[in-house]
Amino acid sequence: MNKAELIDRLSTRLGSRREATLAVEALVDVVIREVAAGGNVGITGFGTFERAERAPRTGRNPRTGQSVPIAGTKSPRFRPGTYFRAVVADPGDLPREGLAGGRAKPGSAG
């Protein structure tokens, strides 16, 4: 599923494609800005978005065997939550009705 398909799926729950687009864009914007600033975004039952930092290290050129300095890097990381891992491992654990996250009552999203 890509972003457009996600928006289409959410539009049936939120009432309009415009509302779904605004919701997805706002969520992505907040996550990107917070993680870029070095913070974490944790969504209970879903997972945590965070910035991972790799220290500078020394590598080797495979052709010459010469040591090569490799600069430190920062990249985004997502760690899935316990519930998310459990339902991916066994989709039968998903509720037949309502929201998979389980916090909101069925029908409260729209």
NUGU-683197 format. One record per residue (C-alpha): x, y, z. Coordinates in steps of 0.1 Angstrom, whole numbers, padded with zeros to 4 digits, always signed. Layout:
XYZ
...
This chain:
+0000+0000+0000
+0014+0034-0009
+0004+0068+0004
-0024+0074-0021
-0039+0040-0013
-0037+0048+0024
-0055+0081+0019
-0082+0063-0002
-0087+0037+0026
-0088+0064+0053
-0112+0086+0033
-0140+0061+0038
-0135+0064+0076
-0129+0101+0078
-0157+0112+0054
-0136+0128+0026
-0104+0124+0007
-0094+0160+0017
-0097+0151+0055
-0078+0119+0050
-0050+0137+0030
-0047+0163+0057
-0045+0136+0085
-0018+0116+0067
+0002+0147+0057
+0000+0161+0092
+0011+0128+0108
+0040+0124+0084
+0051+0160+0090
+0051+0157+0128
+0070+0124+0127
+0097+0137+0103
+0102+0169+0122
+0104+0153+0156
+0128+0125+0145
+0150+0150+0126
+0153+0170+0158
+0165+0140+0176
+0132+0131+0194
+0111+0100+0194
+0075+0095+0184
+0059+0065+0202
+0025+0053+0193
+0012+0028+0219
+0006-0007+0203
+0021+0004+0170
+0057+0013+0175
+0083+0040+0179
+0100+0063+0153
+0135+0074+0164
+0168+0086+0151
+0196+0061+0150
+0232+0073+0151
+0262+0053+0139
+0296+0062+0152
+0324+0070+0128
+0344+0039+0121
+0373+0026+0099
+0365+0003+0070
+0386-0014+0044
+0386-0009+0006
+0379-0045-0007
+0401-0040-0038
+0432-0027-0021
+0428-0036+0016
+0436+0000+0025
+0419+0015+0056
+0392+0040+0048
+0376+0063+0074
+0338+0061+0074
+0319+0091+0088
+0292+0088+0114
+0256+0088+0101
+0221+0095+0114
+0191+0077+0100
+0155+0071+0109
+0145+0038+0126
+0111+0023+0133
+0107-0003+0161
+0074-0020+0160
+0055-0024+0193
+0046-0057+0210
+0010-0057+0198
+0020-0049+0162
+0046-0077+0162
+0020-0102+0177
-0007-0096+0151
+0018-0097+0122
+0030-0131+0135
-0006-0143+0139
-0032-0122+0120
-0059-0143+0137
-0054-0121+0167
-0068-0091+0149
-0103-0082+0161
-0131-0090+0135
-0148-0056+0141
-0136-0022+0152
-0101-0007+0151
-0070-0030+0152
-0053-0006+0177
-0080-0012+0202
-0080+0022+0220
-0108+0039+0201
-0143+0025+0201
-0157+0013+0168
-0172+0041+0148
-0155+0069+0167
-0131+0077+0138
-0157+0092+0116
